[in-house]
Amino acid sequence: MFLHLGNDSCVYAKNIIAVMDIENASTSKITKEYLSAVGRNKQVIYCSYDMPKSFVVTLDDELTERVYISSISSATLIKRLKLITKSNY
């Protein structure tokens, strides 16, 4: 199943490693360094040009890591993810 992250961006639910609130997570030095590193490596995909509220870390079958920046809140994305995973079982 897919999780919609905004605009035309969707990811496989099985590939999701983390869904983070960007405001709370970016207060950590480690998280800031991580986001800077993936940005330098061009692993960041912006799902919207609106104010970012969350980021989603994915790892696909080829072990390629990507970070999606979304204008949808992390709480909403987590609720959607729970609905998707609940419907699969």
CYANA upper distance limits for C-alpha pairs under 8 A (distance plus 0.5 A):
  1 MET  CA     12 TYR  CA      6.35
  1 MET  CA     13 ALA  CA      6.30
  1 MET  CA     14 LYS  CA      8.22
  1 MET  CA     84 ILE  CA      7.25
  2 PHE  CA     10 CYS  CA      6.48
  2 PHE  CA     11 VAL  CA      5.84
  2 PHE  CA     12 TYR  CA      5.04
  2 PHE  CA     13 ALA  CA      5.89
  2 PHE  CA     84 ILE  CA      8.43
  3 LEU  CA     10 CYS  CA      5.87
  3 LEU  CA     11 VAL  CA      5.89
  3 LEU  CA     12 TYR  CA      6.80
  3 LEU  CA     13 ALA  CA      6.31
  3 LEU  CA     77 LEU  CA      8.26
  3 LEU  CA     80 ARG  CA      7.66
  3 LEU  CA     81 LEU  CA      7.09
  3 LEU  CA     84 ILE  CA      8.34
  4 HIS  CA      8 ASP  CA      8.38
  4 HIS  CA      9 SER  CA      6.58
  4 HIS  CA     10 CYS  CA      4.89
  4 HIS  CA     11 VAL  CA      7.27
  5 LEU  CA      9 SER  CA      5.94
  5 LEU  CA     10 CYS  CA      6.10
  5 LEU  CA     11 VAL  CA      8.09
  5 LEU  CA     47 CYS  CA      7.00
  5 LEU  CA     68 TYR  CA      8.39
  5 LEU  CA     70 SER  CA      6.43
  5 LEU  CA     71 SER  CA      8.42
  5 LEU  CA     72 ILE  CA      7.28
  5 LEU  CA     77 LEU  CA      7.96
  6 GLY  CA     10 CYS  CA      8.01
  6 GLY  CA     47 CYS  CA      5.97
  6 GLY  CA     48 SER  CA      6.87
  6 GLY  CA     70 SER  CA      6.87
  6 GLY  CA     71 SER  CA      7.45
  6 GLY  CA     72 ILE  CA      7.34
  7 ASN  CA     47 CYS  CA      6.67
  7 ASN  CA     48 SER  CA      6.87
  8 ASP  CA     47 CYS  CA      7.77
  9 SER  CA     47 CYS  CA      6.32
 11 VAL  CA     15 ASN  CA      7.80
 11 VAL  CA     16 ILE  CA      8.21
 12 TYR  CA     16 ILE  CA      7.58
 13 ALA  CA     81 LEU  CA      7.52
 13 ALA  CA     84 ILE  CA      8.35
 13 ALA  CA     85 THR  CA      8.43
 15 ASN  CA     58 THR  CA      5.71
 15 ASN  CA     59 LEU  CA      5.77
 15 ASN  CA     60 ASP  CA      5.98
 15 ASN  CA     61 ASP  CA      8.40
 16 ILE  CA     56 VAL  CA      7.54
 16 ILE  CA     57 VAL  CA      6.54
 16 ILE  CA     58 THR  CA      4.94
 16 ILE  CA     59 LEU  CA      7.09
 17 ILE  CA     56 VAL  CA      8.05
 17 ILE  CA     57 VAL  CA      5.96
 17 ILE  CA     58 THR  CA      5.80
 17 ILE  CA     59 LEU  CA      7.30
 18 ALA  CA     56 VAL  CA      6.15
 18 ALA  CA     57 VAL  CA      5.65
 18 ALA  CA     58 THR  CA      7.68
 19 VAL  CA     54 SER  CA      7.57
 19 VAL  CA     55 PHE  CA      6.48
 19 VAL  CA     56 VAL  CA      5.06
 19 VAL  CA     57 VAL  CA      7.10
 19 VAL  CA     74 SER  CA      6.62
 19 VAL  CA     77 LEU  CA      7.99
 19 VAL  CA     78 ILE  CA      7.59
 20 MET  CA     25 ALA  CA      7.13
 20 MET  CA     54 SER  CA      5.99
 20 MET  CA     55 PHE  CA      5.89
 20 MET  CA     56 VAL  CA      6.83
 20 MET  CA     74 SER  CA      6.37
 21 ASP  CA     25 ALA  CA      6.42
 21 ASP  CA     53 LYS  CA      6.63
 21 ASP  CA     54 SER  CA      4.97
 21 ASP  CA     55 PHE  CA      7.12
 21 ASP  CA     73 SER  CA      7.46
 21 ASP  CA     74 SER  CA      5.79
 22 ILE  CA     26 SER  CA      6.20
 22 ILE  CA     52 PRO  CA      7.63
 22 ILE  CA     53 LYS  CA      5.93
 22 ILE  CA     54 SER  CA      5.04
 22 ILE  CA     55 PHE  CA      6.58
 23 GLU  CA     27 THR  CA      7.48
 23 GLU  CA     53 LYS  CA      7.34
 23 GLU  CA     54 SER  CA      8.15
 24 ASN  CA     28 SER  CA      8.47
 25 ALA  CA     31 THR  CA      6.82
 26 SER  CA     31 THR  CA      6.19
 26 SER  CA     32 LYS  CA      6.00
 27 THR  CA     31 THR  CA      8.02
 27 THR  CA     32 LYS  CA      7.86
 28 SER  CA     32 LYS  CA      6.82
 29 LYS  CA     33 GLU  CA      6.70
 30 ILE  CA     34 TYR  CA      6.60
 31 THR  CA     35 LEU  CA      6.60
 32 LYS  CA     36 SER  CA      6.63
 33 GLU  CA     37 ALA  CA      6.60
 34 TYR  CA     38 VAL  CA      6.80
 35 LEU  CA     39 GLY  CA      6.54
 36 SER  CA     40 ARG  CA      6.70
 37 ALA  CA     41 ASN  CA      6.77
 38 VAL  CA     42 LYS  CA      6.65
 38 VAL  CA     43 GLN  CA      5.65
 38 VAL  CA     44 VAL  CA      6.75
 38 VAL  CA     66 ARG  CA      8.25
 38 VAL  CA     67 VAL  CA      7.89
 39 GLY  CA     43 GLN  CA      6.43
 39 GLY  CA     44 VAL  CA      6.02
 43 GLN  CA     65 GLU  CA      7.39
 43 GLN  CA     66 ARG  CA      5.41
 43 GLN  CA     67 VAL  CA      6.62
 44 VAL  CA     66 ARG  CA      6.43
 44 VAL  CA     67 VAL  CA      5.26
 44 VAL  CA     68 TYR  CA      6.32
 44 VAL  CA     69 ILE  CA      7.70
 45 ILE  CA     66 ARG  CA      7.84
 45 ILE  CA     67 VAL  CA      6.68
 45 ILE  CA     68 TYR  CA      5.28
 45 ILE  CA     69 ILE  CA      6.70
 46 TYR  CA     68 TYR  CA      6.34
 46 TYR  CA     69 ILE  CA      5.36
 46 TYR  CA     70 SER  CA      7.08
 47 CYS  CA     68 TYR  CA      7.06
 47 CYS  CA     69 ILE  CA      6.34
 47 CYS  CA     70 SER  CA      5.72
 47 CYS  CA     71 SER  CA      7.85
 48 SER  CA     52 PRO  CA      8.22
 48 SER  CA     69 ILE  CA      8.06
 48 SER  CA     70 SER  CA      6.65
 48 SER  CA     71 SER  CA      6.67
 49 TYR  CA     71 SER  CA      8.37
 50 ASP  CA     71 SER  CA      6.42
 51 MET  CA     71 SER  CA      6.25
 52 PRO  CA     69 ILE  CA      6.81
 52 PRO  CA     70 SER  CA      5.95
 52 PRO  CA     71 SER  CA      4.91
 52 PRO  CA     72 ILE  CA      8.01
 53 LYS  CA     69 ILE  CA      8.22
 53 LYS  CA     70 SER  CA      6.60
 53 LYS  CA     71 SER  CA      5.42
 53 LYS  CA     72 ILE  CA      6.43
 53 LYS  CA     73 SER  CA      5.67
 53 LYS  CA     74 SER  CA      7.50
 54 SER  CA     69 ILE  CA      6.56
 54 SER  CA     70 SER  CA      5.83
 54 SER  CA     71 SER  CA      6.99
 54 SER  CA     72 ILE  CA      7.02
 54 SER  CA     73 SER  CA      6.12
 54 SER  CA     74 SER  CA      5.78
 55 PHE  CA     67 VAL  CA      6.99
 55 PHE  CA     68 TYR  CA      5.88
 55 PHE  CA     69 ILE  CA      4.97
 55 PHE  CA     70 SER  CA      6.33
 55 PHE  CA     74 SER  CA      8.10
 56 VAL  CA     67 VAL  CA      6.06
 56 VAL  CA     68 TYR  CA      5.56
 56 VAL  CA     69 ILE  CA      7.14
 56 VAL  CA     70 SER  CA      8.24
 57 VAL  CA     65 GLU  CA      7.63
 57 VAL  CA     66 ARG  CA      6.38
 57 VAL  CA     67 VAL  CA      5.10
 57 VAL  CA     68 TYR  CA      7.03
 58 THR  CA     65 GLU  CA      6.14
 58 THR  CA     66 ARG  CA      5.83
 58 THR  CA     67 VAL  CA      6.88
 59 LEU  CA     63 LEU  CA      6.02
 59 LEU  CA     64 THR  CA      5.95
 59 LEU  CA     65 GLU  CA      5.05
 59 LEU  CA     66 ARG  CA      7.06
 60 ASP  CA     64 THR  CA      5.98
 60 ASP  CA     65 GLU  CA      7.31
 72 ILE  CA     76 THR  CA      7.24
 72 ILE  CA     77 LEU  CA      7.37
 73 SER  CA     77 LEU  CA      6.89
 74 SER  CA     78 ILE  CA      6.53
 75 ALA  CA     79 LYS  CA      6.72
 76 THR  CA     80 ARG  CA      6.74
 77 LEU  CA     81 LEU  CA      6.59
 78 ILE  CA     82 LYS  CA      6.63
 79 LYS  CA     83 LEU  CA      6.83
 80 ARG  CA     84 ILE  CA      6.74
 81 LEU  CA     85 THR  CA      6.67
 82 LYS  CA     86 LYS  CA      6.39
 83 LEU  CA     87 SER  CA      6.69
 84 ILE  CA     88 ASN  CA      7.13
 85 THR  CA     89 TYR  CA      7.45
